[in-house]
Each structure stands twice: as structure tokens, then as C-alpha cells.
Amino acid sequence: MVTQTRNGMKQTPLKRRTPLNRGNVDGLKRTPLKSKSSRQIAVDEIWRGVRQQKILETGGYCEICGEFHGLKLIAHHKLRRSYNNHTIDNCAVVCRDCHDRIDADPTWAVKLGFKIKGY
């Protein structure tokens, strides 16, 4: 089937060489979520408790800029999470902007004590 465009040129519709793979009935392919181990669930619970306790200590204020953010603060590990050091001493609650700065400028974060050297 050939159609004509406004400028008088002929146009042939594009045809797929291979049909679309639609997956399941609603047309969406979903990757199944990896289930967490019981150990990981326990660690998450511990860290969630540490975060809540630290937010209560700071009163909902960012430890770097001092602005009030309430429960929207991010719990930042000073020492890597892989060391399983989920303690209040290893936690700093900071706002999103300050957390981004910690990640962007590690030497600055080390000077302030929000990252442990070698991180």
C-alpha cells in the first residue's frame, strides 16, 4: 500500500522484519525481583533502627548543613557497608544535597569525618 504525502511524494509504510515479542498478556516483560536472604532482612532492620535513632539524636537536622529535613534525611555509612559496621558511630544523617557532595568530593568528606580514609 502506497500513500501520498502533502508534498506529493509517495510513501511506503515501514514493515517490521521480526514481530515484537510481547511477553505476557499485558505486554510487559518484567524481571523477577531477587528475594532477600533472612540475613539481609535482619541487617536492613538493624540499619533502619540505627537510622531512626540517629535522626532522633539530631532532631531531624542535617549533620553537615544544619537544615531541618525531618525524616527525609539519608543515613550515610562513614565506613563501607561491606564491613557490616551498622552502628550509630558509623552513621551520619545528611540531606540529599550534602550526601551528593560527600560522594562527589571524598577528600572534603574525609576532612570533615564523614568518610573514613581508604573508602
C-alpha positions as semicolon CSV with decimal commas, in nm:
position;residue;x (nm);y (nm);z (nm)
1;M;0,000;0,000;0,000
2;V;0,148;0,329;-0,109
3;T;0,020;0,663;0,021
4;Q;0,088;1,015;-0,091
5;T;0,219;1,282;0,144
6;R;0,130;1,653;0,142
7;N;0,417;1,740;-0,086
8;G;0,307;1,484;-0,343
9;M;0,577;1,227;-0,277
10;K;0,494;0,859;-0,245
11;Q;0,542;0,697;0,092
12;T;0,559;0,327;0,166
13;P;0,479;0,226;0,526
14;L;0,761;0,068;0,725
15;K;0,733;-0,303;0,788
16;R;0,895;-0,492;1,076
17;R;1,117;-0,780;0,974
18;T;1,056;-0,961;1,301
19;P;0,742;-0,945;1,513
20;L;0,755;-0,778;1,855
21;N;0,794;-1,016;2,146
22;R;0,512;-0,911;2,376
23;G;0,593;-1,140;2,666
24;N;0,296;-1,188;2,896
25;V;-0,066;-1,087;2,847
26;D;-0,034;-0,719;2,941
27;G;0,259;-0,674;2,702
28;L;0,521;-0,603;2,967
29;K;0,826;-0,812;3,035
30;R;0,927;-0,794;3,398
31;T;1,243;-0,916;3,558
32;P;1,159;-1,101;3,877
33;L;1,291;-0,936;4,191
34;K;1,569;-1,118;4,368
35;S;1,446;-1,224;4,708
36;K;1,647;-1,110;5,010
37;S;1,807;-1,360;5,240
38;S;1,697;-1,373;5,602
39;R;2,038;-1,232;5,697
40;Q;1,995;-0,934;5,464
41;I;1,647;-0,869;5,602
42;A;1,790;-0,869;5,957
43;V;2,072;-0,629;5,855
44;D;1,817;-0,397;5,692
45;E;1,613;-0,394;6,012
46;I;1,922;-0,315;6,220
47;W;2,024;-0,028;5,989
48;R;1,667;0,108;5,983
49;G;1,671;0,117;6,363
50;V;2,014;0,287;6,369
51;R;1,888;0,547;6,119
52;Q;1,577;0,624;6,327
53;Q;1,783;0,653;6,644
54;K;2,032;0,888;6,476
55;I;1,751;1,108;6,336
56;L;1,608;1,135;6,688
57;E;1,953;1,232;6,820
58;T;1,997;1,507;6,561
59;G;1,637;1,624;6,585
60;G;1,584;1,589;6,209
61;Y;1,865;1,830;6,118
62;C;2,135;1,753;5,860
63;E;2,471;1,699;6,032
64;I;2,657;1,899;5,766
65;C;2,447;2,199;5,663
66;G;2,228;2,209;5,976
67;E;1,899;2,249;5,783
68;F;1,585;2,075;5,909
69;H;1,470;1,787;5,687
70;G;1,280;1,568;5,932
71;L;1,254;1,206;5,822
72;K;1,380;1,281;5,470
73;L;1,740;1,252;5,588
74;I;1,966;0,986;5,439
75;A;2,164;0,753;5,664
76;H;2,521;0,762;5,536
77;H;2,778;0,496;5,626
78;K;3,110;0,656;5,718
79;L;3,287;0,322;5,678
80;R;3,184;0,096;5,390
81;R;2,868;-0,108;5,428
82;S;3,060;-0,419;5,324
83;Y;3,236;-0,413;5,661
84;N;2,898;-0,480;5,832
85;N;2,957;-0,190;6,065
86;H;2,594;-0,091;6,124
87;T;2,640;0,117;6,438
88;I;2,544;0,468;6,547
89;D;2,911;0,572;6,539
90;N;2,933;0,470;6,172
91;C;2,614;0,656;6,078
92;A;2,569;1,016;5,974
93;V;2,227;1,153;5,879
94;V;2,254;1,407;5,600
95;C;2,025;1,570;5,344
96;R;2,031;1,468;4,976
97;D;2,246;1,767;4,868
98;C;2,509;1,703;5,134
99;H;2,511;1,329;5,059
100;D;2,570;1,405;4,690
101;R;2,860;1,631;4,790
102;I;3,009;1,356;5,009
103;D;3,003;1,121;4,711
104;A;3,135;1,384;4,468
105;D;3,420;1,512;4,687
106;P;3,562;1,232;4,906
107;T;3,864;1,432;5,025
108;W;3,632;1,701;5,164
109;A;3,423;1,431;5,334
110;V;3,733;1,270;5,488
111;K;3,846;1,607;5,630
112;L;3,507;1,657;5,794
113;G;3,497;1,299;5,921
114;F;3,201;1,185;5,713
115;K;3,411;0,924;5,534
116;I;3,682;0,702;5,671
117;K;4,008;0,723;5,471
118;G;4,050;0,438;5,228
119;Y;3,680;0,437;5,150
